[in-house]
Amino acid sequence: MKLFLLLITILFISCTQSEEPGTPPANTLTEPIMKVREIGARENLRSINKAIKTFHAGNGRYPESLEELAEKMMLDIDASLYDYDQESGVVSAVE
């Protein structure tokens, strides 16, 4: 019986260890969380781009900054997460 428990324990440990020490196993709960964050970031970027187009249509110019866009369009934007070119109105996520 002790040998059986020892074998089960060794099998369990070998199945849960990742290939590289210090990295989580490939199939963990963190993967779905990261996927949700990626999807959320893409949706935020789409919303910001839409707001920039709306601002441009109404003002004849692009906003000077994402802060101005957030203020005028009543949005909650963390400008540190994005690169913004006021000349072209192009916004992209900071990598």
PERA-V52676 format. One record per residue. N is the residue number from 1. RES is the residue in one letter. BURIAL is # if it has 24 or more other C-alpha atoms within 12 Angstrom, else .. Layout:
BEGIN
n = <N	N>
res = <RES	RES>
burial = <BURIAL	BURIAL>
END
This chain:
BEGIN
n = <1	2	3	4	5	6	7	8	9	10	11	12	13	14	15	16	17	18	19	20	21	22	23	24	25	26	27	28	29	30	31	32	33	34	35	36	37	38	39	40	41	42	43	44	45	46	47	48	49	50	51	52	53	54	55	56	57	58	59	60	61	62	63	64	65	66	67	68	69	70	71	72	73	74	75	76	77	78	79	80	81	82	83	84	85	86	87	88	89	90	91	92	93	94	95>
res = <M	K	L	F	L	L	L	I	T	I	L	F	I	S	C	T	Q	S	E	E	P	G	T	P	P	A	N	T	L	T	E	P	I	M	K	V	R	E	I	G	A	R	E	N	L	R	S	I	N	K	A	I	K	T	F	H	A	G	N	G	R	Y	P	E	S	L	E	E	L	A	E	K	M	M	L	D	I	D	A	S	L	Y	D	Y	D	Q	E	S	G	V	V	S	A	V	E>
burial = <.	.	.	.	.	.	.	.	.	.	.	.	.	.	.	.	.	.	.	.	.	.	.	.	.	.	.	.	.	.	.	.	.	.	.	.	.	.	.	.	.	.	.	#	#	.	.	#	#	.	#	#	#	.	#	.	.	.	.	.	.	#	#	.	#	#	.	.	#	.	.	.	#	.	.	.	#	.	.	.	.	.	.	#	.	.	.	.	#	#	#	#	#	.	.>
END
